[in-house]
Structures are given as C-alpha cells and as structure tokens.
C-alpha cells in the first residue's frame, strides 16, 4: 500500500514552479499529498493583488472544489494556534525532563482509547494536539536512547532506534497525519522546522513516506532537508540501519524531484558522507536535463565511470581517502555490499559492451578513448581502493587490454595504459591462458611490422621507446624505476609491490625482449634531433646509455658507434 503513497515528480515539479495549469491537469489522487499546501494557497491573500495571482487562486479553488477532504484541512486551519503554540512550548520543556512518560503530556489529557482510535474520533484541534504530543514524545525517546548509548560507550554499529506508534505504524493513517503535520509546520514555524521533524520521522515505521509528503508541501525546504539528512548521517554507512533509512529517504526524495539527484550526490561528496548513496544515485541514472524546446525531461547517460574516476583520481585528497576507505571496508551486512557490487556489475557490463565492438582482436577507433578511461579506473580501484578482481572481471580486463587499437595518439595511450594495468594488477596474469595472451600481445606490438614499434612515427615512437626502456630496466632489475614510471603514466600514486612483478619481468626478459633483441633494436631507434639537457620523456639516449652501462652492445657484438656519432652530429 505504501508504494501507492509515493509523491509524483510531476506534482512536486508543478508545485515548486507554482505551475497552476500543470497542477490542474493532474488527478485528485496525484495531488492528494500536497492538499494542505494547495488549501493554504487558496486561502492566503496576495499582498499586491496581482491579476495573475488572483487568476491562479481561482484555478486552485476550482481544482479543490470537488475534493471532500479539503473541508477537514480547512478545519485544521481554523483553530486557535496561539494557545496551541504556548502548550507546545510547555510540552517541549516537559519532554526535556528525564523519565517523562507518554501519559505526562500538556497537549492531551485522559486518553481513554489507543492513540489511533482517539485520532479517528477527535476533532481538528485534538488531532493536532495528539500528533504533536506523539512527535515530541518520540523525539524525547530518541534523545534518551542516544544518551544511554553514549553513557554505555556503545558502538555506533548498535541497532538503530525505531519507535513503535499506533499513529505512525499503519499506512491507513499516513495521509491524515501528514495533513496535521503540514498544517502544524506552516502555522508554528517558530517552534517546529521541517528539518527537525524529518529527523524524528526517521525513527518511525513509514518514515520515508511521511518525510516525502511533508517536503512536498514545503518545496522551498527541499535542499535544506536533504542537506540536514546528509549532515546528520555517519561518515560511512554502518550496520545500525540508520544510514539505510536515510538512503531510502534521500533516494525517494530524488525520485520525487529527479533534477536534485546530482545536487544530493555532490553534497555527499562535499561533506564526505554516505558514499553508498552516491553510488546508488549514479547507478539509478536519475540525472535529468530539461529541453528548452519542448520542456520535456530526458534522462542523461549514466556517468558512473566519470564520477568514480573523479573521486579516486581527482585533486581532492580528502574525497579520495573517504571513498577509497569505504570501498576497502570489511562488511558483514548485505546493504552496503549491494551498492559496491552493483557498481562493479555496471563497470563489468561496460567492459563487456566494449568487447562486443572488438573484431579480430582489433579495437575500433570509436572505442579507444572509452576503453582507456575504463582501464585506468580499474587501475585506481585496484591500487587506491584495494579491490580484489573477480574472475569475470579478470577475463574481461585481459581481453580488452590485449586488443590492438589503431596507430593514433589515442591508440598509443591505450596500449600504454594496458601495459600499466598488467604490471600493476599482477592477478590478471595468474592463469597460464592470460599469460599467453599477454605474451602474444607484447610480441606483436614489439614486432618489426608493428606500427607501434617497427616504423616509429610522431604519434607512435614514444610507445616503442618506452617499451624498449622498460625491457632494459627489467633486465637490470631496476624495478623501482618501473613502478615510478607506471604511477606517472597512470597519473596516480599507487603501491606496486616489486615482489609481484616477477611474472612480467620473466615475460619481458625471456619471451619478448631477450638482451640481444634489446641491443639490436636500440641501434635502429631514430636519433633525437637537437639533443639538449632540457629534454624529458622516453628519449632514445636513455635506452642506449643504460645498455652501454651493462655492456650489452659489446656482449652481443652490436655496433653502436655509428648511432652515437649520428646523435652527436645531428
């Protein structure tokens, strides 16, 4: 039944924009949650008596004229709020005293029946008092529960407090209780705020529905409520259930107003709170843009890769630590794992979609950049967030990384990142099948017919030189240089353990680049024009200098004198 109580995004959008014409197009069922707001709009007079306001007011009255429930809301607005406010303040003072019971109330006296039955039989004034008394009592119970936890030094992982209440536990009372709460909030703004009531309603059974109905009647408070819910959450989603309820509330609020999802996500990142929510909002693809031509809402493409890459590879060190620690957390519950696993499932799906475009192990030009970005993100997830790849992820990553792209600058970037991920993520080559794929891929790239190595051009020479220089350093066991170079190439600082590089060292030094091959290849590298001390990068002189130190040219009888002469006289 609660599914039918969700607030339509069309209703909220129309009310936020005060679009009376759009509201008039909606059914009575759609506008039911915002009846308190519409009734108040129809009864409040404009300060400047503008013609447009008067016409809009007539339209609202026409919209409400056939709805019988409007009379009960009008009755709620007709009571003495001055005396009610005085009693509410007294009730608040009473509830601050330790040990106060539900029977100790200033607002209500002598309950003869259960609270829900009293609510059904009461007039408007007593209904207001019943609801406010229950809200203030629940608030005091929440505070007592927190104090007990604090005094007992209980872990934040303890069970989240949910207050049983006859008035809030049954869906049948949700509409009328929300009407009462909305009128109380609008008429007693000095002592009641939407943010405070939302925090209390988190602790009742159908809290998310209550909160959405209330926020729908106060659209100008939407972002204030969202910010408050995020600020008051734990840094990470713990196992006490509270953060899961907050996630549910914020997810429903973003569904009620889809353009706000991106803002909610940004606020979570800014405050370093609720990382699982940021993932879920991204996965649900609830980011909308408004077309200026037809004023229709259209969902934009999923930006999961962009978002996660921005967190792990951006300049915000605090956000990177916050998110990577969340990914690394050990968990025993399924709720937060659900967000992380869904993220991994979506990334794997994108990997597999890219592989669908691969024919004869050749990556089309249209997929090169996207593939490079995705491989780099997986490097970050492994090196920064500490994710252990699953079998299906390993298979797909190796299949994509060992593809052959076109010989363009983007293609060079792709093969460079592919080489980096194989060195940084040693688990990719754990199986003999994947190792064979890597060896075949490197041999073809290093072959004389390869555009990336055999006949270097302006766009491909840098990769050939880098590959050769890496082979030289593997031969001389200078693994620290290789680790630093991988980090610089990927643009991230990750911890690559040298003890895990044995497999790649063997591939380079025995299968692809034996020392004799390295020496003979170095002679064929074009010399660097106008060589000077200010140059940086993968210069051929670096390769040759390292081989001269190891006496590789002498050992394998390779003539290097002509190459050095050409370099010095270029």
C-alpha positions in Angstrom: 0.0 0.0 0.0 2.9 2.4 0.8 4.0 2.1 -2.9 0.8 3.9 -3.8 1.6 6.7 -1.5 4.7 7.9 -3.3 4.7 11.6 -4.4 4.7 12.0 -8.2 7.6 14.0 -9.6 5.1 15.9 -11.8 3.2 17.1 -8.7 6.3 18.3 -6.9 7.8 20.0 -10.1 4.5 21.8 -10.7 4.2 23.0 -7.1 7.9 24.0 -7.0 7.4 26.1 -10.1 3.9 27.3 -8.9 2.6 25.9 -12.2 -1.1 26.0 -11.6 -2.0 25.0 -15.1 0.1 21.8 -14.8 -1.5 21.1 -11.4 -4.9 21.3 -12.8 -4.1 18.6 -15.3 -3.3 16.1 -12.6 -5.8 13.8 -10.9 -7.1 14.1 -7.4 -5.1 11.1 -6.4 -1.9 12.7 -7.7 -2.4 16.0 -5.8 -3.6 14.3 -2.6 -0.1 14.6 -0.8 0.0 18.4 -1.4 -3.6 19.2 -0.5 -2.5 21.1 2.7 -0.3 23.4 0.6 -2.9 24.0 -2.0 -5.6 24.7 0.6 -3.3 27.3 2.2 -2.6 28.8 -1.2 -6.3 29.2 -1.9 -6.9 30.9 1.4 -3.9 33.3 1.6 -4.4 36.8 0.1 -1.7 38.4 -2.1 0.0 41.5 -0.7 0.0 43.3 -4.1 -3.3 41.9 -5.5 -1.7 41.0 -8.8 -4.1 39.9 -11.5 -2.1 36.7 -12.3 -2.2 35.7 -8.7 -6.0 36.2 -8.5 -6.5 34.1 -11.6 -4.2 31.4 -10.3 -6.1 31.4 -7.0 -9.3 30.9 -8.8 -7.8 27.9 -10.7 -6.7 26.4 -7.4 -10.1 26.8 -5.9 -11.6 25.2 -8.9 -9.2 22.3 -8.6 -10.1 21.8 -4.9 -13.8 22.3 -5.3 -14.6 18.7 -5.9 -12.4 17.2 -3.2 -14.2 16.4 0.1 -11.0 16.1 2.1 -10.4 19.8 1.7 -13.0 20.6 4.3 -11.1 18.7 7.1 -7.9 20.6 6.1 -9.7 24.0 6.3 -11.0 23.0 9.7 -7.4 22.4 10.8 -6.5 25.9 9.8 -9.4 27.4 11.8 -8.2 26.6 15.3 -6.5 28.8 17.9 -2.8 28.4 17.1 -1.7 31.0 19.6 -2.8 28.8 22.6 -1.6 25.7 20.8 1.9 27.3 20.5 2.0 28.0 24.2 1.1 24.4 25.0 3.6 23.0 22.6 6.4 25.1 24.2 5.3 23.7 27.6 5.3 20.2 26.2 8.8 20.7 24.8 10.1 21.7 28.3 8.3 18.7 29.8 9.9 16.3 27.4 13.4 17.6 28.3 13.0 16.1 31.7 14.4 12.7 32.2 11.9 9.9 32.8 8.9 11.6 31.4 6.2 9.2 30.2 3.7 9.3 27.3 0.9 10.0 29.8 2.7 13.1 31.1 1.5 15.5 28.5 0.4 19.1 28.4 -1.2 18.8 25.0 -3.5 15.9 25.6 -5.2 14.6 28.7 -7.1 11.4 29.8 -6.7 9.1 26.8 -9.5 6.5 27.1 -8.6 4.6 23.9 -5.5 3.7 21.9 -3.9 6.7 20.2 -5.0 5.7 16.7 -8.7 5.3 17.8 -8.5 8.6 19.6 -7.2 10.2 16.4 -10.1 8.8 14.4 -12.7 10.1 16.8 -11.2 13.6 17.6 -12.0 17.0 16.1 -9.4 19.1 14.4 -7.9 20.7 17.5 -7.5 17.5 19.3 -6.0 15.8 16.3 -3.3 18.5 16.1 -2.6 18.0 19.8 -2.4 14.2 19.5 0.0 14.3 16.6 2.3 17.0 18.1 2.3 15.2 21.5 3.3 11.9 19.9 6.1 13.6 17.8 7.6 15.4 20.8 7.4 12.2 22.9 9.2 10.2 20.1 11.8 13.0 19.9 12.4 12.7 23.7 12.7 8.9 23.4 15.3 9.2 20.6 17.4 11.5 22.8 17.2 9.2 25.8 18.2 6.3 23.6 21.3 8.3 22.3 22.2 9.3 25.9 22.1 5.7 27.0 24.3 4.7 24.1 26.8 7.5 24.9 26.9 6.7 28.7 27.4 3.0 27.9 30.0 3.9 25.3 28.1 1.7 22.8 29.5 1.4 19.3 27.8 3.3 16.5 27.1 -0.2 15.0 24.3 -0.8 17.6 20.8 -1.2 16.5 19.0 1.9 15.1 16.1 3.0 17.3 12.6 2.6 15.8 9.7 3.8 17.9 6.5 1.8 17.7 3.4 4.1 17.5 -0.2 3.3 16.8 -0.4 6.6 14.9 2.6 6.1 12.6 2.8 2.4 12.2 -0.3 1.9 10.0 -0.3 3.2 6.4 -4.0 4.0 6.5 -3.3 7.0 8.8 -0.4 8.4 6.7 -2.5 10.9 4.7 -4.4 12.4 7.6 -1.4 12.5 9.9 0.6 14.3 7.2 -2.2 16.8 6.8 -1.9 17.6 10.5 1.9 17.8 10.5 1.9 20.1 7.4 -0.6 22.5 8.9 1.3 22.5 12.3 4.6 23.2 10.5 3.1 26.0 8.4 1.4 27.7 11.4 4.0 27.2 14.1 7.3 28.0 12.2 8.9 29.5 15.3 9.0 26.2 17.2 8.8 23.5 14.5 11.0 23.1 11.5 10.7 20.7 8.6 14.3 19.5 9.1 13.8 18.6 12.8 10.5 16.8 12.1 12.2 14.8 9.3 14.9 13.7 11.7 12.2 12.4 14.1 10.3 10.7 11.4 13.3 8.6 10.5 12.6 6.7 13.7 9.0 5.6 12.8 8.0 2.7 10.6 7.0 4.6 7.5 9.3 7.5 7.9 10.4 7.9 4.3 6.8 8.2 3.1 6.0 10.8 5.9 9.1 12.8 5.1 8.4 12.9 1.3 4.8 14.0 1.9 5.9 16.8 4.2 8.7 18.0 2.0 6.3 18.0 -1.0 4.2 20.6 0.8 7.3 22.8 1.5 9.2 22.6 -1.8 11.4 25.6 -0.8 12.8 23.4 2.0 13.8 20.5 -0.2 17.5 21.1 -0.3 17.6 22.1 3.4 16.1 18.8 4.4 18.4 16.8 2.1 21.5 18.6 3.5 20.3 18.0 7.1 19.8 14.3 6.4 23.3 14.0 5.0 25.0 16.1 7.7 23.4 14.1 10.5 24.4 10.7 9.0 27.5 8.7 9.9 30.7 9.2 7.8 30.2 5.7 6.4 27.1 3.5 6.2 27.4 1.4 9.3 25.3 -1.6 10.2 22.9 0.1 12.6 20.2 0.6 9.9 20.0 4.4 10.4 22.0 5.2 7.2 20.0 2.7 5.2 16.8 4.6 6.2 18.5 7.9 5.3 19.5 6.4 2.0 15.9 5.3 1.4 14.6 8.8 2.2 17.1 10.6 0.0 16.5 8.1 -2.8 12.8 8.7 -2.7 13.3 12.5 -2.5 15.5 12.4 -5.6 12.8 10.3 -7.3 10.3 12.9 -6.3 12.5 15.7 -7.8 14.9 14.0 -10.2 17.0 17.1 -11.1 18.1 17.2 -7.4 19.9 13.8 -7.6 23.1 15.4 -8.9 23.0 18.1 -6.2 22.4 15.5 -3.4 25.3 13.4 -4.7 27.6 16.5 -4.8 26.6 17.4 -1.2 27.5 13.8 -0.1 30.9 14.3 -1.7 31.4 17.8 -0.2 30.5 16.6 3.3 32.3 13.2 2.9 29.1 11.4 4.0 27.0 8.5 2.6 29.3 7.1 -0.2 26.9 4.2 -0.9 24.1 6.7 -1.7 26.4 8.5 -4.2 26.8 5.1 -6.0 23.1 4.2 -5.9 22.1 7.6 -7.2 24.6 7.3 -10.1 23.5 3.8 -10.9 19.8 4.7 -11.0 20.6 7.3 -13.6 18.3 9.9 -12.1 20.0 12.9 -13.6 17.7 14.9 -15.8 18.1 17.8 -18.1 15.3 20.0 -19.3 14.9 20.6 -23.0 14.3 24.3 -23.8 12.4 23.4 -26.9 9.6 21.1 -25.7 10.1 21.4 -21.9 10.2 17.6 -21.6 12.5 15.8 -19.2 15.1 13.4 -20.6 17.5 11.3 -18.6 21.2 11.7 -19.4 23.7 8.9 -19.9 25.0 7.1 -16.9 28.2 8.8 -15.7 29.4 6.1 -13.3 32.9 5.9 -14.8 33.3 9.7 -14.8 32.0 10.0 -11.2 34.2 7.2 -9.7 37.2 8.4 -11.6 36.7 11.9 -10.4 36.7 10.7 -6.8 39.7 8.4 -7.0 41.8 10.3 -9.4 40.7 13.9 -8.7 42.7 16.6 -6.8 40.5 16.3 -3.7 42.7 14.2 -1.4 40.0 14.2 1.3 37.3 12.8 -1.0 39.7 10.2 -2.4 40.6 8.9 1.1 36.9 8.9 2.2 35.7 7.0 -0.9 38.6 4.5 -1.1 38.3 3.7 2.6 34.6 3.0 2.0 35.5 0.6 -0.8 38.1 -1.1 1.4 35.7 -1.6 4.4 35.1 -5.2 5.6 31.4 -5.7 5.9 29.1 -8.4 7.3 25.8 -6.9 6.1 24.4 -7.0 2.5 23.1 -3.5 2.3 26.4 -1.6 1.6 27.9 -4.5 -0.2 24.9 -4.2 -2.5 25.9 -0.7 -3.6 29.6 -1.7 -4.2 28.7 -4.9 -6.0 26.2 -3.0 -8.2 28.9 -0.6 -9.1 31.2 -3.5 -10.1 28.4 -5.1 -12.1 27.8 -1.9 -14.0 31.5 -1.4 -14.7 31.8 -5.1 -15.9 28.8 -4.6 -18.2 30.5 -1.6 -19.7 33.7 -3.7 -20.2 31.7 -6.4 -21.9 29.9 -3.9 -24.1 33.2 -2.6 -25.3 34.4 -6.1 -26.1 31.3 -6.6 -28.3 32.8 -4.0 -30.7 36.1 -5.9 -30.9 36.6 -7.9 -34.1 39.7 -10.0 -34.8 41.1 -8.6 -31.6 41.2 -5.1 -33.1 39.7 -2.3 -31.1 37.7 0.2 -33.3 38.8 3.8 -33.1 35.4 4.8 -31.7 36.0 2.7 -28.5 39.7 3.6 -27.9 39.3 6.6 -25.5 36.4 5.0 -23.5 38.5 1.8 -23.1 41.5 3.7 -21.9 39.4 5.6 -19.3 37.8 2.4 -18.1 41.1 0.5 -17.8 42.6 3.4 -15.9 39.7 3.4 -13.5 40.2 -0.3 -12.8 43.9 0.5 -12.0 42.6 3.1 -9.5 40.1 0.6 -8.0 42.9 -1.9 -7.5 45.7 0.4 -6.5 43.9 3.0 -4.5 40.7 1.4 -3.3 42.2 -2.1 -2.9 39.5 -4.1 -4.8 40.3 -7.7 -5.5 39.2 -8.6 -9.0 36.7 -11.3 -9.5 37.2 -14.0 -12.1 34.8 -12.5 -14.7 36.4 -9.1 -14.3 39.9 -10.5 -14.8 38.8 -12.3 -18.0 37.2 -9.2 -19.4 40.1 -6.9 -18.5 42.7 -9.1 -20.1 40.5 -9.5 -23.2 40.2 -5.7 -23.5 43.8 -4.8 -22.6 45.3 -7.2 -25.2 43.4 -5.7 -28.1 45.1 -3.8 -30.9 44.0 -0.2 -31.4 44.6 2.0 -34.4 48.1 3.6 -34.6 46.9 7.0 -33.4 47.8 9.1 -30.3 44.7 7.7 -28.6 45.9 4.2 -29.6 49.3 4.8 -28.1 47.6 5.9 -24.9 45.5 2.8 -24.8 48.4 0.3 -25.2 50.4 2.3 -22.6 47.6 2.0 -20.1 47.0 -1.6 -21.0 50.7 -2.4 -20.2 50.4 -0.5 -16.9 47.3 -2.4 -15.8 49.1 -5.7 -16.4 52.1 -4.6 -14.4 50.1 -3.0 -11.6 47.5 -5.8 -11.3 49.5 -8.9 -11.1 46.4 -11.1 -10.6 45.5 -10.6 -14.3 48.3 -12.9 -15.3 47.8 -15.6 -12.7 46.4 -18.1 -15.2 48.6 -19.6 -18.0 45.9 -18.6 -20.6 46.0 -15.0 -19.7 49.8 -15.0 -19.5 49.9 -16.5 -23.1 47.6 -13.7 -24.3 49.9 -11.1 -22.8 53.0 -12.6 -24.4 51.3 -12.8 -27.8 50.1 -9.2 -27.4 53.5 -7.8 -26.5 55.3 -9.8 -29.2 53.0 -8.4 -31.8 53.4 -4.9 -30.5 57.2 -5.3 -30.4 57.4 -6.9 -33.9 59.1 -5.3 -36.8 55.7 -5.0 -38.6 54.0 -3.2 -35.7 53.2 0.5 -36.3 53.8 1.0 -32.5 57.4 -0.2 -32.7 58.7 -1.2 -36.1 58.4 2.0 -38.0 58.0 4.8 -35.5 56.1 8.0 -36.4 55.4 11.2 -34.4 52.5 9.5 -32.8 53.9 6.0 -32.1 57.6 6.5 -31.4 57.1 7.3 -27.7 55.5 3.9 -27.0 58.2 2.0 -28.8 60.9 3.8 -26.8 59.0 3.3 -23.6 58.6 -0.4 -24.2 62.3 -0.8 -25.0 63.3 1.3 -22.0 61.1 -0.9 -19.7 62.8 -4.0 -21.1 66.2 -2.6 -20.3 65.2 -1.8 -16.8 63.7 -5.3 -16.3 67.0 -6.8 -17.5 68.9 -4.6 -14.9 66.3 -5.3 -12.2 65.6 -1.6 -11.7 62.0 -2.3 -10.6 61.7 0.9 -8.6 62.0 3.0 -11.8 59.3 0.8 -13.5 57.0 1.3 -10.5 57.5 5.1 -10.6 57.0 5.2 -14.3 53.8 3.3 -14.1 52.5 5.7 -11.5 53.5 8.7 -13.6 51.9 7.2 -16.7 48.6 6.5 -14.9 48.6 9.8 -13.1 48.1 8.2 -9.7 50.2 7.2 -6.8 49.7 3.5 -6.0 51.8 1.0 -4.1 53.2 -1.6 -6.6 55.0 -4.3 -4.7 58.1 -5.4 -6.5 57.7 -8.9 -5.3 54.6 -9.2 -7.5 56.4 -8.2 -10.7 58.3 -11.4 -11.3 55.8 -12.7 -13.9 56.0 -9.6 -16.0 59.8 -9.5 -15.7 60.0 -13.0 -17.0 57.8 -12.1 -19.9 59.9 -9.1 -20.9 63.4 -10.6 -20.4 62.8 -14.1 -21.7 59.8 -14.2 -24.0 59.6 -10.8 -25.7 62.9 -8.8 -25.2 66.0 -11.0 -24.6 69.0 -8.9 -24.1 70.3 -9.5 -27.7 67.0 -8.3 -29.1 67.1 -5.2 -26.9 70.6 -4.3 -28.1 69.9 -4.8 -31.8 66.6 -2.8 -31.6 68.3 0.1 -29.8 70.6 0.7 -32.8 67.5 1.1 -35.1 65.8 3.8 -33.0 66.0 7.2 -34.7 68.3 9.7 -33.0 66.9 12.7 -31.1 67.2 16.0 -33.1 68.8 18.9 -31.3 69.5 16.8 -28.2 69.9 19.0 -25.1 69.8 18.7 -21.3 66.3 20.3 -21.0 64.5 17.4 -22.9 62.4 14.9 -21.0 60.4 11.8 -21.8 61.4 8.5 -23.3 64.5 9.7 -25.2 66.5 7.1 -27.2 69.6 8.2 -25.4 68.2 6.8 -22.2 67.9 3.4 -23.7 71.4 3.4 -25.2 73.0 4.8 -22.1 71.6 2.0 -19.9 72.8 -0.6 -22.4 76.3 0.9 -22.6 76.5 0.7 -18.8 75.5 -3.0 -18.9 78.0 -3.6 -21.8 75.1 -5.2 -23.7 76.4 -4.0 -27.1 79.9 -5.5 -26.5 78.5 -8.8 -25.2 76.2 -9.3 -28.3 78.6 -7.7 -30.8 76.2 -4.9 -31.8 77.8 -1.8 -33.4 76.6 1.3 -31.6 79.4 3.7 -32.7 77.6 4.9 -35.8 74.4 5.6 -33.8 76.3 7.7 -31.3 78.1 9.6 -34.0 74.8 10.5 -35.7 73.4 11.6 -32.5 76.3 13.9 -31.6 76.4 15.4 -35.1 72.7 15.8 -35.8 
